[in-house]
């Protein structure tokens, strides 16, 4: 199994409950929304970045781990478009992890519920042009 990842890097988390902790960020390519304030517009493109299998991803993460490493942040784009890949990865290579998601794919989120310790869910409001069919998305139309 392979998936496309736009970048992998080590940095300090700047938001939420884990602010100030060292994480390895795995930024997946592709997003199902088109927010007008996206801070990583290149990652919205599903063809951007490189293909990784879970073993190669593990090697890259281990290469970036420093003594102050806390966890992995799975981010994007939208990482839940890659839920099966993330699930396979975490089932084979356990790491404390955080999922940063737009929350619009609840069935995919359910696949990871027992594998990630932290979820940062960013609700997207319709006035931000996140989706054109906002009511359809949440009312199941």
N, CA, C and O atoms as a GROMACS GRO file, in nm:
protein
  564
    1UNK      N    1   0.084  -0.118   0.000
    1UNK     CA    2   0.000   0.000   0.000
    1UNK      C    3   0.089   0.124   0.000
    1UNK      O    4   0.182   0.133   0.079
    2UNK      N    5   0.058   0.218  -0.089
    2UNK     CA    6   0.131   0.344  -0.098
    2UNK      C    7   0.032   0.459  -0.095
    2UNK      O    8  -0.086   0.445  -0.128
    3UNK      N    9   0.084   0.575  -0.054
    3UNK     CA   10   0.005   0.696  -0.058
    3UNK      C   11   0.097   0.814  -0.084
    3UNK      O   12   0.219   0.803  -0.071
    4UNK      N   13   0.039   0.927  -0.120
    4UNK     CA   14   0.119   1.045  -0.154
    4UNK      C   15   0.127   1.138  -0.033
    4UNK      O   16   0.026   1.172   0.029
    5UNK      N   17   0.249   1.179  -0.003
    5UNK     CA   18   0.278   1.267   0.110
    5UNK      C   19   0.351   1.389   0.057
    5UNK      O   20   0.449   1.375  -0.017
    6UNK      N   21   0.305   1.508   0.094
    6UNK     CA   22   0.367   1.629   0.040
    6UNK      C   23   0.494   1.667   0.115
    6UNK      O   24   0.586   1.723   0.056
    7UNK      N   25   0.501   1.638   0.246
    7UNK     CA   26   0.625   1.665   0.319
    7UNK      C   27   0.624   1.595   0.453
    7UNK      O   28   0.519   1.564   0.509
    8UNK      N   29   0.745   1.570   0.504
    8UNK     CA   30   0.767   1.512   0.636
    8UNK      C   31   0.878   1.594   0.700
    8UNK      O   32   0.985   1.612   0.642
    9UNK      N   33   0.852   1.645   0.821
    9UNK     CA   34   0.952   1.729   0.885
    9UNK      C   35   0.933   1.726   1.036
    9UNK      O   36   0.827   1.688   1.086
   10UNK      N   37   1.035   1.766   1.108
   10UNK     CA   38   1.031   1.776   1.254
   10UNK      C   39   1.020   1.922   1.292
   10UNK      O   40   1.092   2.006   1.238
   11UNK      N   41   0.930   1.952   1.385
   11UNK     CA   42   0.912   2.089   1.430
   11UNK      C   43   0.842   2.089   1.566
   11UNK      O   44   0.808   1.984   1.620
   12UNK      N   45   0.820   2.207   1.618
   12UNK     CA   46   0.748   2.225   1.744
   12UNK      C   47   0.603   2.257   1.711
   12UNK      O   48   0.574   2.345   1.630
   13UNK      N   49   0.510   2.184   1.775
   13UNK     CA   50   0.367   2.207   1.754
   13UNK      C   51   0.332   2.348   1.802
   13UNK      O   52   0.370   2.387   1.912
   14UNK      N   53   0.261   2.422   1.719
   14UNK     CA   54   0.229   2.561   1.750
   14UNK      C   55   0.085   2.586   1.788
   14UNK      O   56   0.046   2.700   1.811
   15UNK      N   57   0.003   2.479   1.795
   15UNK     CA   58  -0.140   2.496   1.823
   15UNK      C   59  -0.191   2.387   1.916
   15UNK      O   60  -0.133   2.279   1.926
   16UNK      N   61  -0.299   2.419   1.984
   16UNK     CA   62  -0.375   2.319   2.058
   16UNK      C   63  -0.309   2.265   2.184
   16UNK      O   64  -0.216   2.325   2.238
   17UNK      N   65  -0.359   2.151   2.227
   17UNK     CA   66  -0.319   2.090   2.353
   17UNK      C   67  -0.170   2.055   2.358
   17UNK      O   68  -0.109   2.057   2.465
   18UNK      N   69  -0.112   2.023   2.244
   18UNK     CA   70   0.028   1.981   2.240
   18UNK      C   71   0.124   2.094   2.203
   18UNK      O   72   0.238   2.069   2.165
   19UNK      N   73   0.079   2.219   2.214
   19UNK     CA   74   0.164   2.333   2.180
   19UNK      C   75   0.295   2.323   2.257
   19UNK      O   76   0.296   2.294   2.377
   20UNK      N   77   0.405   2.347   2.186
   20UNK     CA   78   0.536   2.343   2.249
   20UNK      C   79   0.604   2.208   2.246
   20UNK      O   80   0.719   2.197   2.289
   21UNK      N   81   0.538   2.104   2.197
   21UNK     CA   82   0.599   1.972   2.193
   21UNK      C   83   0.662   1.946   2.056
   21UNK      O   84   0.614   1.996   1.954
   22UNK      N   85   0.768   1.868   2.057
   22UNK     CA   86   0.835   1.828   1.933
   22UNK      C   87   0.756   1.718   1.866
   22UNK      O   88   0.725   1.615   1.927
   23UNK      N   89   0.723   1.739   1.741
   23UNK     CA   90   0.652   1.638   1.663
   23UNK      C   91   0.720   1.618   1.528
   23UNK      O   92   0.788   1.707   1.477
   24UNK      N   93   0.700   1.500   1.473
   24UNK     CA   94   0.730   1.478   1.333
   24UNK      C   95   0.597   1.494   1.260
   24UNK      O   96   0.501   1.422   1.288
   25UNK      N   97   0.592   1.588   1.167
   25UNK     CA   98   0.472   1.617   1.092
   25UNK      C   99   0.474   1.538   0.962
   25UNK      O  100   0.571   1.543   0.886
   26UNK      N  101   0.366   1.465   0.936
   26UNK     CA  102   0.347   1.393   0.811
   26UNK      C  103   0.230   1.461   0.742
   26UNK      O  104   0.115   1.446   0.782
   27UNK      N  105   0.261   1.536   0.636
   27UNK     CA  106   0.159   1.613   0.565
   27UNK      C  107   0.117   1.538   0.439
   27UNK      O  108   0.193   1.525   0.344
   28UNK      N  109  -0.007   1.489   0.442
   28UNK     CA  110  -0.060   1.412   0.329
   28UNK      C  111  -0.108   1.505   0.219
   28UNK      O  112  -0.150   1.618   0.244
   29UNK      N  113  -0.102   1.455   0.097
   29UNK     CA  114  -0.147   1.531  -0.021
   29UNK      C  115  -0.294   1.508  -0.046
   29UNK      O  116  -0.346   1.398  -0.023
   30UNK      N  117  -0.361   1.611  -0.093
   30UNK     CA  118  -0.503   1.602  -0.128
   30UNK      C  119  -0.593   1.650  -0.016
   30UNK      O  120  -0.568   1.625   0.102
   31UNK      N  121  -0.698   1.718  -0.056
   31UNK     CA  122  -0.799   1.764   0.040
   31UNK      C  123  -0.935   1.761  -0.028
   31UNK      O  124  -0.946   1.788  -0.148
   32UNK      N  125  -1.038   1.729   0.049
   32UNK     CA  126  -1.174   1.724  -0.004
   32UNK      C  127  -1.246   1.858   0.008
   32UNK      O  128  -1.360   1.871  -0.036
   33UNK      N  129  -1.180   1.958   0.067
   33UNK     CA  130  -1.238   2.092   0.080
   33UNK      C  131  -1.150   2.192   0.005
   33UNK      O  132  -1.041   2.158  -0.041
   34UNK      N  133  -1.199   2.314  -0.008
   34UNK     CA  134  -1.125   2.418  -0.077
   34UNK      C  135  -1.136   2.548   0.003
   34UNK      O  136  -1.196   2.645  -0.044
   35UNK      N  137  -1.080   2.549   0.122
   35UNK     CA  138  -1.092   2.665   0.211
   35UNK      C  139  -1.013   2.782   0.156
   35UNK      O  140  -0.901   2.767   0.108
   36UNK      N  141  -1.073   2.900   0.162
   36UNK     CA  142  -1.007   3.018   0.107
   36UNK      C  143  -0.893   3.068   0.195
   36UNK      O  144  -0.820   3.158   0.152
   37UNK      N  145  -0.876   3.015   0.313
   37UNK     CA  146  -0.768   3.057   0.404
   37UNK      C  147  -0.666   2.947   0.427
   37UNK      O  148  -0.588   2.954   0.522
   38UNK      N  149  -0.664   2.846   0.342
   38UNK     CA  150  -0.573   2.733   0.358
   38UNK      C  151  -0.428   2.781   0.371
   38UNK      O  152  -0.382   2.861   0.290
   39UNK      N  153  -0.357   2.732   0.473
   39UNK     CA  154  -0.218   2.773   0.492
   39UNK      C  155  -0.119   2.679   0.421
   39UNK      O  156   0.001   2.703   0.424
   40UNK      N  157  -0.170   2.573   0.359
   40UNK     CA  158  -0.084   2.482   0.284
   40UNK      C  159  -0.149   2.447   0.150
   40UNK      O  160  -0.181   2.330   0.126
   41UNK      N  161  -0.170   2.546   0.063
   41UNK     CA  162  -0.244   2.521  -0.061
   41UNK      C  163  -0.182   2.415  -0.152
   41UNK      O  164  -0.255   2.347  -0.224
   42UNK      N  165  -0.050   2.399  -0.151
   42UNK     CA  166   0.010   2.295  -0.233
   42UNK      C  167  -0.035   2.156  -0.191
   42UNK      O  168  -0.048   2.066  -0.273
   43UNK      N  169  -0.060   2.139  -0.061
   43UNK     CA  170  -0.099   2.007  -0.011
   43UNK      C  171  -0.242   1.969  -0.051
   43UNK      O  172  -0.280   1.853  -0.036
   44UNK      N  173  -0.320   2.064  -0.100
   44UNK     CA  174  -0.456   2.030  -0.147
   44UNK      C  175  -0.451   1.946  -0.274
   44UNK      O  176  -0.544   1.871  -0.303
   45UNK      N  177  -0.342   1.958  -0.350
   45UNK     CA  178  -0.326   1.886  -0.475
   45UNK      C  179  -0.294   1.739  -0.447
   45UNK      O  180  -0.191   1.710  -0.386
   46UNK      N  181  -0.379   1.646  -0.488
   46UNK     CA  182  -0.355   1.504  -0.459
   46UNK      C  183  -0.233   1.446  -0.532
   46UNK      O  184  -0.189   1.337  -0.499
   47UNK      N  185  -0.180   1.518  -0.630
   47UNK     CA  186  -0.064   1.471  -0.705
   47UNK      C  187   0.068   1.531  -0.657
   47UNK      O  188   0.175   1.496  -0.707
   48UNK      N  189   0.060   1.621  -0.560
   48UNK     CA  190   0.181   1.687  -0.510
   48UNK      C  191   0.255   1.594  -0.414
   48UNK      O  192   0.193   1.516  -0.341
   49UNK      N  193   0.386   1.601  -0.413
   49UNK     CA  194   0.466   1.523  -0.320
   49UNK      C  195   0.514   1.392  -0.378
   49UNK      O  196   0.519   1.374  -0.500
   50UNK      N  197   0.549   1.300  -0.289
   50UNK     CA  198   0.605   1.171  -0.328
   50UNK      C  199   0.524   1.057  -0.268
   50UNK      O  200   0.460   1.072  -0.165
   51UNK      N  201   0.528   0.944  -0.336
   51UNK     CA  202   0.461   0.825  -0.285
   51UNK      C  203   0.548   0.757  -0.180
   51UNK      O  204   0.670   0.746  -0.195
   52UNK      N  205   0.483   0.711  -0.073
   52UNK     CA  206   0.548   0.640   0.034
   52UNK      C  207   0.471   0.512   0.063
   52UNK      O  208   0.348   0.509   0.053
   53UNK      N  209   0.544   0.406   0.099
   53UNK     CA  210   0.479   0.291   0.160
   53UNK      C  211   0.504   0.302   0.311
   53UNK      O  212   0.580   0.389   0.355
   54UNK      N  213   0.441   0.217   0.390
   54UNK     CA  214   0.450   0.234   0.535
   54UNK      C  215   0.592   0.210   0.588
   54UNK      O  216   0.632   0.274   0.685
   55UNK      N  217   0.667   0.121   0.526
   55UNK     CA  218   0.804   0.095   0.571
   55UNK      C  219   0.895   0.214   0.544
   55UNK      O  220   0.977   0.250   0.629
   56UNK      N  221   0.881   0.276   0.427
   56UNK     CA  222   0.962   0.393   0.394
   56UNK      C  223   0.924   0.511   0.483
   56UNK      O  224   1.012   0.586   0.526
   57UNK      N  225   0.796   0.528   0.510
   57UNK     CA  226   0.752   0.634   0.602
   57UNK      C  227   0.813   0.613   0.740
   57UNK      O  228   0.860   0.709   0.801
   58UNK      N  229   0.812   0.492   0.789
   58UNK     CA  230   0.870   0.463   0.920
   58UNK      C  231   1.018   0.500   0.924
   58UNK      O  232   1.065   0.558   1.022
   59UNK      N  233   1.092   0.465   0.820
   59UNK     CA  234   1.235   0.499   0.814
   59UNK      C  235   1.256   0.649   0.816
   59UNK      O  236   1.346   0.698   0.884
   60UNK      N  237   1.173   0.723   0.743
   60UNK     CA  238   1.186   0.868   0.738
   60UNK      C  239   1.153   0.931   0.874
   60UNK      O  240   1.221   1.023   0.918
   61UNK      N  241   1.049   0.881   0.940
   61UNK     CA  242   1.014   0.931   1.074
   61UNK      C  243   1.127   0.904   1.171
   61UNK      O  244   1.166   0.992   1.248
   62UNK      N  245   1.180   0.782   1.170
   62UNK     CA  246   1.289   0.748   1.263
   62UNK      C  247   1.412   0.836   1.239
   62UNK      O  248   1.483   0.870   1.334
   63UNK      N  249   1.438   0.873   1.114
   63UNK     CA  250   1.551   0.959   1.081
   63UNK      C  251   1.534   1.098   1.143
   63UNK      O  252   1.633   1.165   1.174
   64UNK      N  253   1.410   1.141   1.161
   64UNK     CA  254   1.381   1.276   1.212
   64UNK      C  255   1.361   1.282   1.364
   64UNK      O  256   1.351   1.392   1.420
   65UNK      N  257   1.355   1.169   1.429
   65UNK     CA  258   1.330   1.168   1.574
   65UNK      C  259   1.452   1.222   1.649
   65UNK      O  260   1.565   1.181   1.626
   66UNK      N  261   1.424   1.316   1.738
   66UNK     CA  262   1.525   1.376   1.824
   66UNK      C  263   1.494   1.338   1.969
   66UNK      O  264   1.385   1.287   1.996
   67UNK      N  265   1.586   1.362   2.062
   67UNK     CA  266   1.560   1.323   2.202
   67UNK      C  267   1.434   1.386   2.262
   67UNK      O  268   1.376   1.329   2.354
   68UNK      N  269   1.392   1.501   2.212
   68UNK     CA  270   1.273   1.566   2.268
   68UNK      C  271   1.145   1.531   2.191
   68UNK      O  272   1.041   1.595   2.212
   69UNK      N  273   1.151   1.432   2.104
   69UNK     CA  274   1.034   1.388   2.026
   69UNK      C  275   0.920   1.347   2.118
   69UNK      O  276   0.939   1.273   2.215
   70UNK      N  277   0.799   1.396   2.085
   70UNK     CA  278   0.679   1.359   2.160
   70UNK      C  279   0.586   1.269   2.081
   70UNK      O  280   0.539   1.167   2.132
   71UNK      N  281   0.559   1.307   1.955
   71UNK     CA  282   0.456   1.235   1.879
   71UNK      C  283   0.463   1.270   1.732
   71UNK      O  284   0.539   1.357   1.689
   72UNK      N  285   0.382   1.198   1.656
   72UNK     CA  286   0.364   1.227   1.514
   72UNK      C  287   0.236   1.307   1.498
   72UNK      O  288   0.137   1.281   1.566
   73UNK      N  289   0.238   1.404   1.407
   73UNK     CA  290   0.118   1.476   1.368
   73UNK      C  291   0.085   1.438   1.225
   73UNK      O  292   0.161   1.469   1.133
   74UNK      N  293  -0.027   1.372   1.206
   74UNK     CA  294  -0.076   1.342   1.072
   74UNK      C  295  -0.164   1.458   1.030
   74UNK      O  296  -0.268   1.484   1.091
   75UNK      N  297  -0.124   1.528   0.924
   75UNK     CA  298  -0.190   1.650   0.883
   75UNK      C  299  -0.201   1.653   0.731
   75UNK      O  300  -0.171   1.554   0.664
   76UNK      N  301  -0.243   1.763   0.678
   76UNK     CA  302  -0.259   1.768   0.533
   76UNK      C  303  -0.260   1.909   0.480
   76UNK      O  304  -0.207   2.003   0.539
   77UNK      N  305  -0.324   1.917   0.366
   77UNK     CA  306  -0.430   1.843   0.304
   77UNK      C  307  -0.527   1.790   0.410
   77UNK      O  308  -0.548   1.850   0.516
   78UNK      N  309  -0.585   1.680   0.376
   78UNK     CA  310  -0.677   1.611   0.468
   78UNK      C  311  -0.630   1.467   0.488
   78UNK      O  312  -0.644   1.384   0.399
   79UNK      N  313  -0.573   1.438   0.606
   79UNK     CA  314  -0.519   1.304   0.630
   79UNK      C  315  -0.624   1.193   0.629
   79UNK      O  316  -0.591   1.077   0.603
   80UNK      N  317  -0.750   1.226   0.656
   80UNK     CA  318  -0.851   1.120   0.656
   80UNK      C  319  -0.878   1.065   0.517
   80UNK      O  320  -0.941   0.960   0.504
   81UNK      N  321  -0.832   1.132   0.412
   81UNK     CA  322  -0.838   1.074   0.277
   81UNK      C  323  -0.742   0.956   0.267
   81UNK      O  324  -0.747   0.879   0.171
   82UNK      N  325  -0.655   0.942   0.366
   82UNK     CA  326  -0.552   0.838   0.370
   82UNK      C  327  -0.569   0.750   0.495
   82UNK      O  328  -0.472   0.692   0.543
   83UNK      N  329  -0.690   0.741   0.546
   83UNK     CA  330  -0.715   0.671   0.673
   83UNK      C  331  -0.669   0.525   0.670
   83UNK      O  332  -0.614   0.477   0.768
   84UNK      N  333  -0.691   0.455   0.560
   84UNK     CA  334  -0.649   0.315   0.554
   84UNK      C  335  -0.497   0.303   0.562
   84UNK      O  336  -0.445   0.211   0.626
   85UNK      N  337  -0.426   0.394   0.497
   85UNK     CA  338  -0.280   0.395   0.504
   85UNK      C  339  -0.233   0.424   0.646
   85UNK      O  340  -0.146   0.354   0.699
   86UNK      N  341  -0.290   0.526   0.709
   86UNK     CA  342  -0.253   0.562   0.847
   86UNK      C  343  -0.283   0.445   0.940
   86UNK      O  344  -0.202   0.414   1.028
   87UNK      N  345  -0.396   0.381   0.923
   87UNK     CA  346  -0.433   0.266   1.006
   87UNK      C  347  -0.330   0.154   0.991
   87UNK      O  348  -0.284   0.099   1.091
   88UNK      N  349  -0.295   0.121   0.869
   88UNK     CA  350  -0.195   0.016   0.846
   88UNK      C  351  -0.061   0.054   0.908
   88UNK      O  352   0.007  -0.030   0.967
   89UNK      N  353  -0.023   0.181   0.893
   89UNK     CA  354   0.104   0.227   0.949
   89UNK      C  355   0.105   0.213   1.101
   89UNK      O  356   0.198   0.156   1.158
   90UNK      N  357   0.001   0.264   1.168
   90UNK     CA  358  -0.001   0.262   1.315
   90UNK      C  359  -0.021   0.121   1.371
   90UNK      O  360   0.021   0.094   1.484
   91UNK      N  361  -0.082   0.034   1.296
   91UNK     CA  362  -0.094  -0.105   1.341
   91UNK      C  363   0.040  -0.177   1.335
   91UNK      O  364   0.064  -0.269   1.413
   92UNK      N  365   0.126  -0.135   1.243
   92UNK     CA  366   0.258  -0.198   1.232
   92UNK      C  367   0.363  -0.126   1.315
   92UNK      O  368   0.447  -0.191   1.378
   93UNK      N  369   0.359   0.007   1.317
   93UNK     CA  370   0.458   0.088   1.388
   93UNK      C  371   0.387   0.180   1.486
   93UNK      O  372   0.330   0.281   1.446
   94UNK      N  373   0.389   0.144   1.613
   94UNK     CA  374   0.318   0.226   1.711
   94UNK      C  375   0.398   0.353   1.741
   94UNK      O  376   0.518   0.346   1.772
   95UNK      N  377   0.334   0.466   1.733
   95UNK     CA  378   0.384   0.595   1.778
   95UNK      C  379   0.268   0.668   1.845
   95UNK      O  380   0.154   0.654   1.801
   96UNK      N  381   0.295   0.744   1.949
   96UNK     CA  382   0.195   0.838   1.998
   96UNK      C  383   0.167   0.932   1.882
   96UNK      O  384   0.260   0.982   1.818
   97UNK      N  385   0.039   0.958   1.856
   97UNK     CA  386   0.009   1.037   1.736
   97UNK      C  387  -0.110   1.130   1.756
   97UNK      O  388  -0.195   1.111   1.843
   98UNK      N  389  -0.111   1.232   1.670
   98UNK     CA  390  -0.218   1.330   1.666
   98UNK      C  391  -0.267   1.340   1.522
   98UNK      O  392  -0.187   1.339   1.428
   99UNK      N  393  -0.395   1.350   1.505
   99UNK     CA  394  -0.457   1.366   1.375
   99UNK      C  395  -0.512   1.507   1.366
   99UNK      O  396  -0.595   1.547   1.448
  100UNK      N  397  -0.467   1.584   1.265
  100UNK     CA  398  -0.522   1.717   1.240
  100UNK      C  399  -0.613   1.706   1.120
  100UNK      O  400  -0.567   1.679   1.009
  101UNK      N  401  -0.744   1.728   1.140
  101UNK     CA  402  -0.843   1.699   1.037
  101UNK      C  403  -0.951   1.806   1.028
  101UNK      O  404  -0.975   1.880   1.124
  102UNK      N  405  -1.015   1.813   0.911
  102UNK     CA  406  -1.129   1.903   0.897
  102UNK      C  407  -1.257   1.837   0.947
  102UNK      O  408  -1.361   1.903   0.956
  103UNK      N  409  -1.252   1.710   0.980
  103UNK     CA  410  -1.364   1.641   1.042
  103UNK      C  411  -1.481   1.608   0.951
  103UNK      O  412  -1.586   1.566   0.999
  104UNK      N  413  -1.465   1.627   0.821
  104UNK     CA  414  -1.578   1.607   0.730
  104UNK      C  415  -1.594   1.462   0.683
  104UNK      O  416  -1.684   1.432   0.604
  105UNK      N  417  -1.508   1.374   0.732
  105UNK     CA  418  -1.513   1.233   0.691
  105UNK      C  419  -1.524   1.144   0.815
  105UNK      O  420  -1.430   1.072   0.849
  106UNK      N  421  -1.639   1.148   0.884
  106UNK     CA  422  -1.651   1.077   1.011
  106UNK      C  423  -1.632   0.927   1.001
  106UNK      O  424  -1.580   0.866   1.095
  107UNK      N  425  -1.671   0.864   0.892
  107UNK     CA  426  -1.650   0.720   0.878
  107UNK      C  427  -1.502   0.686   0.872
  107UNK      O  428  -1.459   0.582   0.923
  108UNK      N  429  -1.424   0.773   0.810
  108UNK     CA  430  -1.279   0.752   0.804
  108UNK      C  431  -1.216   0.778   0.940
  108UNK      O  432  -1.122   0.708   0.980
  109UNK      N  433  -1.266   0.877   1.012
  109UNK     CA  434  -1.217   0.906   1.146
  109UNK      C  435  -1.239   0.786   1.238
  109UNK      O  436  -1.154   0.755   1.322
  110UNK      N  437  -1.353   0.719   1.224
  110UNK     CA  438  -1.384   0.603   1.306
  110UNK      C  439  -1.280   0.492   1.290
  110UNK      O  440  -1.255   0.417   1.385
  111UNK      N  441  -1.220   0.480   1.173
  111UNK     CA  442  -1.118   0.378   1.149
  111UNK      C  443  -0.995   0.399   1.236
  111UNK      O  444  -0.922   0.304   1.265
  112UNK      N  445  -0.971   0.523   1.279
  112UNK     CA  446  -0.850   0.556   1.353
  112UNK      C  447  -0.874   0.583   1.500
  112UNK      O  448  -0.781   0.612   1.575
  113UNK      N  449  -0.999   0.574   1.542
  113UNK     CA  450  -1.036   0.614   1.678
  113UNK      C  451  -0.955   0.544   1.787
  113UNK      O  452  -0.925   0.606   1.889
  114UNK      N  453  -0.920   0.420   1.768
  114UNK     CA  454  -0.846   0.347   1.870
  114UNK      C  455  -0.695   0.348   1.847
  114UNK      O  456  -0.621   0.280   1.918
  115UNK      N  457  -0.649   0.425   1.749
  115UNK     CA  458  -0.507   0.425   1.715
  115UNK      C  459  -0.437   0.558   1.740
  115UNK      O  460  -0.315   0.562   1.754
  116UNK      N  461  -0.513   0.667   1.745
  116UNK     CA  462  -0.451   0.798   1.769
  116UNK      C  463  -0.492   0.848   1.908
  116UNK      O  464  -0.605   0.827   1.953
  117UNK      N  465  -0.398   0.915   1.973
  117UNK     CA  466  -0.425   0.965   2.108
  117UNK      C  467  -0.488   1.103   2.109
  117UNK      O  468  -0.561   1.138   2.202
  118UNK      N  469  -0.460   1.183   2.006
  118UNK     CA  470  -0.508   1.321   2.001
  118UNK      C  471  -0.571   1.349   1.866
  118UNK      O  472  -0.522   1.302   1.763
  119UNK      N  473  -0.678   1.426   1.866
  119UNK     CA  474  -0.740   1.471   1.742
  119UNK      C  475  -0.762   1.622   1.752
  119UNK      O  476  -0.820   1.672   1.848
  120UNK      N  477  -0.713   1.692   1.652
  120UNK     CA  478  -0.738   1.834   1.640
  120UNK      C  479  -0.834   1.851   1.524
  120UNK      O  480  -0.794   1.840   1.408
  121UNK      N  481  -0.960   1.876   1.555
  121UNK     CA  482  -1.065   1.884   1.454
  121UNK      C  483  -1.104   2.029   1.432
  121UNK      O  484  -1.151   2.096   1.524
  122UNK      N  485  -1.082   2.077   1.312
  122UNK     CA  486  -1.104   2.216   1.277
  122UNK      C  487  -1.235   2.229   1.198
  122UNK      O  488  -1.240   2.196   1.080
  123UNK      N  489  -1.338   2.277   1.264
  123UNK     CA  490  -1.467   2.294   1.199
  123UNK      C  491  -1.455   2.403   1.093
  123UNK      O  492  -1.404   2.512   1.120
  124UNK      N  493  -1.502   2.374   0.974
  124UNK     CA  494  -1.497   2.470   0.864
  124UNK      C  495  -1.636   2.529   0.844
  124UNK      O  496  -1.733   2.456   0.822
  125UNK      N  497  -1.646   2.661   0.851
  125UNK     CA  498  -1.774   2.729   0.835
  125UNK      C  499  -1.801   2.762   0.689
  125UNK      O  500  -1.707   2.786   0.613
  126UNK      N  501  -1.927   2.763   0.649
  126UNK     CA  502  -1.958   2.786   0.507
  126UNK      C  503  -1.910   2.921   0.454
  126UNK      O  504  -1.879   2.932   0.336
  127UNK      N  505  -1.904   3.023   0.538
  127UNK     CA  506  -1.860   3.154   0.490
  127UNK      C  507  -1.711   3.156   0.454
  127UNK      O  508  -1.662   3.253   0.395
  128UNK      N  509  -1.639   3.051   0.489
  128UNK     CA  510  -1.498   3.041   0.451
  128UNK      C  511  -1.480   2.968   0.318
  128UNK      O  512  -1.369   2.933   0.279
  129UNK      N  513  -1.592   2.944   0.249
  129UNK     CA  514  -1.589   2.875   0.119
  129UNK      C  515  -1.525   2.739   0.127
  129UNK      O  516  -1.461   2.693   0.032
  130UNK      N  517  -1.541   2.673   0.240
  130UNK     CA  518  -1.481   2.541   0.256
  130UNK      C  519  -1.546   2.439   0.165
  130UNK      O  520  -1.478   2.356   0.106
  131UNK      N  521  -1.677   2.446   0.152
  131UNK     CA  522  -1.750   2.355   0.064
  131UNK      C  523  -1.864   2.432   0.001
  131UNK      O  524  -1.913   2.529   0.058
  132UNK      N  525  -1.905   2.389  -0.114
  132UNK     CA  526  -2.018   2.457  -0.177
  132UNK      C  527  -2.150   2.392  -0.138
  132UNK      O  528  -2.257   2.452  -0.156
  133UNK      N  529  -2.143   2.273  -0.087
  133UNK     CA  530  -2.266   2.201  -0.049
  133UNK      C  531  -2.265   2.171   0.100
  133UNK      O  532  -2.284   2.056   0.141
  134UNK      N  533  -2.242   2.274   0.181
  134UNK     CA  534  -2.231   2.258   0.327
  134UNK      C  535  -2.351   2.184   0.386
  134UNK      O  536  -2.334   2.091   0.465
  135UNK      N  537  -2.472   2.226   0.349
  135UNK     CA  538  -2.590   2.159   0.403
  135UNK      C  539  -2.593   2.011   0.362
  135UNK      O  540  -2.629   1.925   0.443
  136UNK      N  541  -2.555   1.983   0.240
  136UNK     CA  542  -2.553   1.844   0.194
  136UNK      C  543  -2.454   1.762   0.277
  136UNK      O  544  -2.482   1.648   0.313
  137UNK      N  545  -2.339   1.821   0.307
  137UNK     CA  546  -2.234   1.751   0.381
  137UNK      C  547  -2.284   1.709   0.520
  137UNK      O  548  -2.263   1.595   0.561
  138UNK      N  549  -2.350   1.801   0.592
  138UNK     CA  550  -2.389   1.771   0.729
  138UNK      C  551  -2.532   1.723   0.744
  138UNK      O  552  -2.568   1.670   0.849
  139UNK      N  553  -2.614   1.741   0.644
  139UNK     CA  554  -2.750   1.692   0.653
  139UNK      C  555  -2.770   1.562   0.578
  139UNK      O  556  -2.882   1.511   0.569
  140UNK      N  557  -2.662   1.509   0.524
  140UNK     CA  558  -2.666   1.380   0.459
  140UNK      C  559  -2.743   1.377   0.328
  140UNK      O  560  -2.797   1.274   0.290
  141UNK      N  561  -2.748   1.491   0.261
  141UNK     CA  562  -2.818   1.495   0.131
  141UNK      C  563  -2.727   1.462   0.018
  141UNK      O  564  -2.769   1.461  -0.098
   0.00000   0.00000   0.00000
